[in-house]
Amino acid sequence: RTDRFERSVAMKWLTGFITRGEEWIEEGTTGEEQTERIRVTEDAASLLAVCSGTSSGPLMRTFDFPHPIIIHIRDASILSQDHTSVGLQTWGSSCILAQRMVESPAAYGLQQRGDGEKLNILELGAGTGVLSMVMAKLFTSDEAQVIATDYHSAVLDNLRANVSGNFDGALSSASHEPPMVLSLDWRHLHCIASSGAIRDAKPEAPFDTSFDIIIGADIIYEPEHALWIKSSVELLLKRDGRSFFYLIMPMRPTHEVETASVRETFPLAADVQKDHAGGGEEEGAMKRIAILDVSEIDRVIGTGRVDEVRYLLYRIGW
Ligand SMILES: C[S@@+](CC[C@H](N)C(=O)[O-])C[C@H]1O[C@@H](n2cnc3c(N)ncnc32)[C@H](O)[C@@H]1O
C-alpha cells in the first residue's frame, strides 16, 4: 500500500479479475469449485477495497425503480467483529421484491381495501430499508402506514439514517409518510407465541394490532429463523383471508438447510386442507398459517451476490 506503483498494478490486476469473476465462477464444474471461486472473488474485492482505502467507509447507492421511485441507500461495511451485522448492506432479494411490487402493486394486495382504513404494512428484518421505503413511496400518508423493523442496533441506526435521507426535504414529496423504524426481534415474538395460545398472546404496541401485508427479504439464513418467523407472522398477520406474508429467499448452495427449513416449518395449504377435511374442529381454531404459492425467480446479472443462484418468492397466509 505504501508503494504507489505496486499499488496501482495490484489494483489494475484485481479490478480485471473481479470484472471477470462472475463468468469465472459460473465456469466452475462442481458446486464445491464454484463456492471456492466465490470465496476467492470476495477476497479479491476486499483486497481491492483495502488498496483503494474504502474498506471501512459506507457506500452510497442509488436504486431506480419504476413509477418512478428513487431510493438513496447508505450501505455500511459489515462489522468484521460482528457477523450479525449483515443488515448494514442491501441484499439482492429486497431489490427484486421491491421491483416486482412496484411493477404490479395490485398483484401483492398493495391497494386500498375500500374500508376507509390505512393499509397496515410491516417489514421484518428490514436491513437498510429499501423495501419499506419503496412501499412508503407507493402510497400517500392517508393511504398506508409502513413499519420497518430490525433487531440489530447498528442496523437500526443505519436504517433511521436512510429513512431520514429519503424522506426529508427536497428528496421526498410531503404526501408520503416515512416508514416508522422500530426494534422488533423475532425471537421475542416466538417466546410470546410459545408461551400460550396464539389467539390470546399479545405483543406490545404497536405490534398488538394485526397487519394487512407483511414482507421479508432474505430473512431466513440460520436454521432457527424459519420457526421464529412463523411465530411472528402468526401473531401479526390479519386473519381476514386477504392478508398475506410475502417472503423472498435466495437459493444459496451454502445454505441448503436454511432453504429447506421454510418448507419444513410452513405447511403447504393443500396439505392443511386435507388434514381439515376429516376433522371436526371449529372454523376459527382450524386456521393455520400455510404456503399458498411459491414462484421461482431467475437471478438477474448485476443484482444480488453471485452465489444467489435463484430466488423463491412465497405467498403465505391463513
Ligand atoms: C440478510 S439481511 C437482509 C436485510 C434486508 N431485508 C435486505 O434484503 O437487504 C437479514 C436481516 O434480518 C435481521 N435479523 C436477523 N435476526 C433477526 C431477529 N432475530 N429479529 C429481527 N431481525 C433479525 C438482520 O439484522 C438483517 O437486517
The ligand as an ORCA input file, in Angstrom:
! r2SCAN-3c Opt
* xyz 0 1
  C     -29.570    -10.809      5.113
  S     -30.188     -9.404      5.943
  C     -31.464     -8.848      4.841
  C     -31.780     -7.400      5.051
  C     -32.815     -6.813      4.071
  N     -34.091     -7.469      4.203
  C     -32.310     -6.912      2.647
  O     -32.814     -7.799      1.913
  O     -31.435     -6.150      2.264
  C     -31.166    -10.120      7.288
  C     -31.795     -9.105      8.249
  O     -32.514     -9.787      9.287
  C     -32.232     -9.147     10.543
  N     -32.433    -10.125     11.628
  C     -31.702    -11.240     11.905
  N     -32.153    -11.850     13.018
  C     -33.209    -11.106     13.460
  C     -34.108    -11.233     14.560
  N     -33.990    -12.223     15.443
  N     -35.087    -10.308     14.691
  C     -35.206     -9.288     13.805
  N     -34.377     -9.100     12.742
  C     -33.400    -10.002     12.580
  C     -30.776     -8.712     10.390
  O     -30.399     -7.716     11.322
  C     -30.752     -8.240      8.951
  O     -31.101     -6.892      8.834
*
